[in-house]
Amino acid sequence: MNTYQDSVKSLLNIEVGIKTLENVKVILYNMFGQVVLSTKTNISNGQLTLRVATLSHGTYQAHIHTSDQVLVKRVVKQ
């Protein structure tokens, strides 16, 4: 799983190994374990995109809940 942000740092793109269209729940935690974002979205072509413009700079942990697993990825917002 790879993550990358666009040049304006408002979108977080997460590549996952799921190539089929699937509904997922994404929960973003700050380093204190507080939920800062919780949303349902679709994985399309192995990728999902989150709007993170309102989040403060820092390190977060993304938990991606699929139908049969939970993927965890650490991300840094600059």
PAGU-486792 format. One record per residue: residue in one letter; x, y, z of N, C-alpha, C, O in turn. Coordinates in steps of 0.05 Angstrom, whole numbers, plus 5000, padded with zeros to 4 digits. Layout:
BEGIN
+---+------+------+------+-------+-------+-------+------+------+------+------+------+------+
| r | n.px | n.py | n.pz | ca.px | ca.py | ca.pz | c.px | c.py | c.pz | o.px | o.py | o.pz |
+---+------+------+------+-------+-------+-------+------+------+------+------+------+------+
| A |    X |    Y |    Z |     X |     Y |     Z |    X |    Y |    Z |    X |    Y |    Z |
...
+---+------+------+------+-------+-------+-------+------+------+------+------+------+------+
% end
This chain:
BEGIN
+---+------+------+------+-------+-------+-------+------+------+------+------+------+------+
| r | n.px | n.py | n.pz | ca.px | ca.py | ca.pz | c.px | c.py | c.pz | o.px | o.py | o.pz |
+---+------+------+------+-------+-------+-------+------+------+------+------+------+------+
| M | 5017 | 4977 | 5000 |  5000 |  5000 |  5000 | 5018 | 5025 | 5000 | 5036 | 5026 | 5016 |
| N | 5013 | 5043 | 4982 |  5028 |  5068 |  4980 | 5010 | 5091 | 4985 | 4986 | 5090 | 4980 |
| T | 5021 | 5113 | 4996 |  5006 |  5138 |  4999 | 5021 | 5160 | 4986 | 5046 | 5160 | 4985 |
| Y | 5007 | 5180 | 4976 |  5019 |  5204 |  4965 | 4999 | 5227 | 4966 | 4975 | 5222 | 4964 |
| Q | 5009 | 5251 | 4967 |  4992 |  5275 |  4968 | 4997 | 5291 | 4944 | 5018 | 5291 | 4932 |
| D | 4976 | 5306 | 4936 |  4979 |  5324 |  4913 | 4995 | 5349 | 4920 | 5002 | 5352 | 4943 |
| S | 5001 | 5365 | 4900 |  5019 |  5388 |  4905 | 5007 | 5409 | 4923 | 5023 | 5424 | 4936 |
| V | 4981 | 5412 | 4925 |  4969 |  5432 |  4943 | 4964 | 5420 | 4970 | 4954 | 5434 | 4988 |
| K | 4970 | 5394 | 4974 |  4968 |  5381 |  5000 | 4940 | 5381 | 5011 | 4936 | 5382 | 5036 |
| S | 4920 | 5380 | 4994 |  4893 |  5379 |  5003 | 4880 | 5351 | 4999 | 4859 | 5345 | 5010 |
| L | 4893 | 5335 | 4983 |  4883 |  5308 |  4977 | 4903 | 5287 | 4986 | 4927 | 5290 | 4980 |
| L | 4893 | 5266 | 4999 |  4910 |  5244 |  5006 | 4901 | 5220 | 4989 | 4878 | 5212 | 4991 |
| N | 4919 | 5209 | 4973 |  4913 |  5186 |  4957 | 4927 | 5162 | 4969 | 4951 | 5162 | 4975 |
| I | 4911 | 5140 | 4972 |  4922 |  5116 |  4984 | 4918 | 5093 | 4963 | 4895 | 5088 | 4955 |
| E | 4940 | 5081 | 4956 |  4939 |  5058 |  4938 | 4936 | 5033 | 4955 | 4952 | 5029 | 4973 |
| V | 4916 | 5017 | 4949 |  4913 |  4991 |  4963 | 4913 | 4969 | 4943 | 4910 | 4973 | 4919 |
| G | 4917 | 4945 | 4952 |  4920 |  4922 |  4934 | 4893 | 4911 | 4924 | 4892 | 4889 | 4913 |
| I | 4872 | 4926 | 4927 |  4845 |  4917 |  4919 | 4838 | 4930 | 4892 | 4836 | 4954 | 4891 |
| K | 4835 | 4914 | 4872 |  4831 |  4925 |  4845 | 4801 | 4927 | 4837 | 4794 | 4940 | 4818 |
| T | 4784 | 4913 | 4853 |  4755 |  4914 |  4846 | 4743 | 4938 | 4861 | 4753 | 4948 | 4881 |
| L | 4720 | 4947 | 4851 |  4705 |  4969 |  4863 | 4694 | 4958 | 4890 | 4680 | 4938 | 4890 |
| E | 4700 | 4972 | 4911 |  4691 |  4963 |  4937 | 4686 | 4986 | 4955 | 4701 | 5006 | 4956 |
| N | 4664 | 4985 | 4971 |  4658 |  5005 |  4991 | 4676 | 4999 | 5015 | 4679 | 4977 | 5024 |
| V | 4688 | 5020 | 5026 |  4705 |  5018 |  5050 | 4698 | 5040 | 5070 | 4688 | 5061 | 5062 |
| K | 4705 | 5035 | 5095 |  4703 |  5056 |  5115 | 4732 | 5064 | 5122 | 4748 | 5047 | 5128 |
| V | 4737 | 5090 | 5122 |  4764 |  5100 |  5128 | 4762 | 5116 | 5154 | 4746 | 5135 | 5156 |
| I | 4779 | 5110 | 5173 |  4780 |  5125 |  5198 | 4809 | 5135 | 5200 | 4828 | 5120 | 5199 |
| L | 4812 | 5161 | 5204 |  4838 |  5174 |  5207 | 4841 | 5182 | 5236 | 4825 | 5197 | 5247 |
| Y | 4863 | 5173 | 5249 |  4869 |  5179 |  5277 | 4893 | 5197 | 5278 | 4912 | 5194 | 5263 |
| N | 4893 | 5216 | 5297 |  4917 |  5231 |  5303 | 4935 | 5215 | 5321 | 4928 | 5193 | 5328 |
| M | 4958 | 5225 | 5328 |  4977 |  5210 |  5344 | 4969 | 5207 | 5373 | 4982 | 5192 | 5388 |
| F | 4947 | 5220 | 5381 |  4936 |  5216 |  5408 | 4914 | 5195 | 5408 | 4901 | 5190 | 5429 |
| G | 4908 | 5183 | 5385 |  4888 |  5162 |  5383 | 4860 | 5174 | 5379 | 4840 | 5159 | 5380 |
| Q | 4858 | 5200 | 5374 |  4832 |  5212 |  5370 | 4824 | 5210 | 5341 | 4840 | 5214 | 5323 |
| V | 4798 | 5205 | 5336 |  4788 |  5204 |  5309 | 4785 | 5232 | 5298 | 4771 | 5249 | 5310 |
| V | 4799 | 5238 | 5276 |  4797 |  5264 |  5264 | 4782 | 5264 | 5237 | 4774 | 5285 | 5227 |
| L | 4777 | 5240 | 5226 |  4762 |  5237 |  5202 | 4751 | 5209 | 5200 | 4765 | 5190 | 5205 |
| S | 4725 | 5207 | 5194 |  4713 |  5181 |  5190 | 4694 | 5184 | 5167 | 4676 | 5201 | 5167 |
| T | 4698 | 5167 | 5146 |  4682 |  5170 |  5122 | 4679 | 5143 | 5108 | 4695 | 5125 | 5112 |
| K | 4658 | 5140 | 5093 |  4655 |  5117 |  5075 | 4661 | 5126 | 5047 | 4652 | 5148 | 5039 |
| T | 4675 | 5110 | 5032 |  4682 |  5117 |  5005 | 4686 | 5092 | 4988 | 4684 | 5070 | 4999 |
| N | 4692 | 5095 | 4963 |  4697 |  5072 |  4946 | 4726 | 5070 | 4938 | 4740 | 5090 | 4934 |
| I | 4736 | 5045 | 4937 |  4762 |  5040 |  4925 | 4757 | 5036 | 4895 | 4740 | 5019 | 4888 |
| S | 4770 | 5050 | 4878 |  4767 |  5048 |  4849 | 4795 | 5045 | 4837 | 4812 | 5061 | 4842 |
| N | 4799 | 5024 | 4821 |  4825 |  5019 |  4809 | 4847 | 5017 | 4829 | 4870 | 5026 | 4824 |
| G | 4841 | 5006 | 4853 |  4861 |  5002 |  4873 | 4870 | 5027 | 4888 | 4890 | 5027 | 4901 |
| Q | 4853 | 5048 | 4887 |  4861 |  5074 |  4899 | 4837 | 5087 | 4912 | 4814 | 5085 | 4902 |
| L | 4842 | 5100 | 4934 |  4821 |  5117 |  4946 | 4833 | 5145 | 4952 | 4857 | 5147 | 4956 |
| T | 4816 | 5165 | 4952 |  4825 |  5193 |  4955 | 4809 | 5205 | 4978 | 4784 | 5203 | 4979 |
| L | 4823 | 5219 | 4996 |  4810 |  5233 |  5018 | 4817 | 5262 | 5017 | 4840 | 5269 | 5011 |
| R | 4798 | 5279 | 5024 |  4804 |  5308 |  5026 | 4814 | 5314 | 5054 | 4800 | 5308 | 5074 |
| V | 4838 | 5324 | 5056 |  4851 |  5329 |  5082 | 4859 | 5358 | 5086 | 4875 | 5364 | 5104 |
| A | 4848 | 5376 | 5071 |  4856 |  5404 |  5072 | 4850 | 5416 | 5099 | 4865 | 5434 | 5108 |
| T | 4830 | 5407 | 5114 |  4823 |  5419 |  5140 | 4839 | 5407 | 5163 | 4837 | 5417 | 5185 |
| L | 4855 | 5387 | 5158 |  4871 |  5375 |  5179 | 4896 | 5391 | 5184 | 4908 | 5402 | 5166 |
| S | 4905 | 5391 | 5209 |  4930 |  5404 |  5216 | 4953 | 5388 | 5206 | 4951 | 5364 | 5200 |
| H | 4976 | 5401 | 5204 |  5000 |  5387 |  5196 | 5007 | 5366 | 5218 | 5003 | 5371 | 5242 |
| G | 5016 | 5343 | 5210 |  5023 |  5323 |  5230 | 5022 | 5295 | 5218 | 5018 | 5291 | 5194 |
| T | 5026 | 5276 | 5236 |  5025 |  5247 |  5229 | 4999 | 5235 | 5237 | 4989 | 5240 | 5259 |
| Y | 4988 | 5219 | 5220 |  4962 |  5207 |  5224 | 4964 | 5177 | 5218 | 4982 | 5168 | 5204 |
| Q | 4944 | 5162 | 5227 |  4943 |  5134 |  5221 | 4916 | 5129 | 5207 | 4895 | 5135 | 5219 |
| A | 4916 | 5118 | 5183 |  4892 |  5112 |  5168 | 4885 | 5083 | 5171 | 4902 | 5066 | 5166 |
| H | 4861 | 5078 | 5180 |  4850 |  5050 |  5182 | 4829 | 5047 | 5161 | 4809 | 5061 | 5161 |
| I | 4834 | 5029 | 5142 |  4816 |  5025 |  5119 | 4802 | 4998 | 5124 | 4815 | 4977 | 5122 |
| H | 4776 | 4999 | 5129 |  4761 |  4975 |  5135 | 4747 | 4965 | 5109 | 4729 | 4979 | 5099 |
| T | 4756 | 4942 | 5099 |  4744 |  4930 |  5075 | 4725 | 4909 | 5085 | 4720 | 4905 | 5109 |
| S | 4714 | 4894 | 5066 |  4695 |  4873 |  5073 | 4708 | 4850 | 5089 | 4694 | 4836 | 5104 |
| D | 4734 | 4846 | 5086 |  4747 |  4823 |  5099 | 4773 | 4829 | 5113 | 4787 | 4811 | 5123 |
| Q | 4781 | 4855 | 5115 |  4806 |  4861 |  5128 | 4807 | 4891 | 5136 | 4791 | 4907 | 5127 |
| V | 4826 | 4897 | 5153 |  4832 |  4925 |  5160 | 4861 | 4931 | 5153 | 4879 | 4918 | 5162 |
| L | 4864 | 4951 | 5135 |  4891 |  4959 |  5127 | 4898 | 4984 | 5143 | 4881 | 5002 | 5147 |
| V | 4923 | 4985 | 5153 |  4932 |  5008 |  5169 | 4956 | 5020 | 5156 | 4975 | 5006 | 5148 |
| K | 4955 | 5047 | 5153 |  4977 |  5061 |  5140 | 4982 | 5087 | 5155 | 4964 | 5101 | 5162 |
| R | 5008 | 5093 | 5161 |  5015 |  5118 |  5173 | 5019 | 5139 | 5151 | 5032 | 5133 | 5131 |
| V | 5008 | 5162 | 5154 |  5011 |  5184 |  5135 | 5020 | 5209 | 5148 | 5014 | 5214 | 5172 |
| V | 5033 | 5226 | 5133 |  5043 |  5252 |  5144 | 5031 | 5274 | 5127 | 5034 | 5274 | 5102 |
| K | 5017 | 5293 | 5140 |  5006 |  5316 |  5126 | 5026 | 5339 | 5130 | 5033 | 5346 | 5153 |
| Q | 5035 | 5352 | 5108 |  5054 |  5374 |  5110 | 5041 | 5400 | 5105 | 5055 | 5421 | 5106 |
+---+------+------+------+-------+-------+-------+------+------+------+------+------+------+
% end
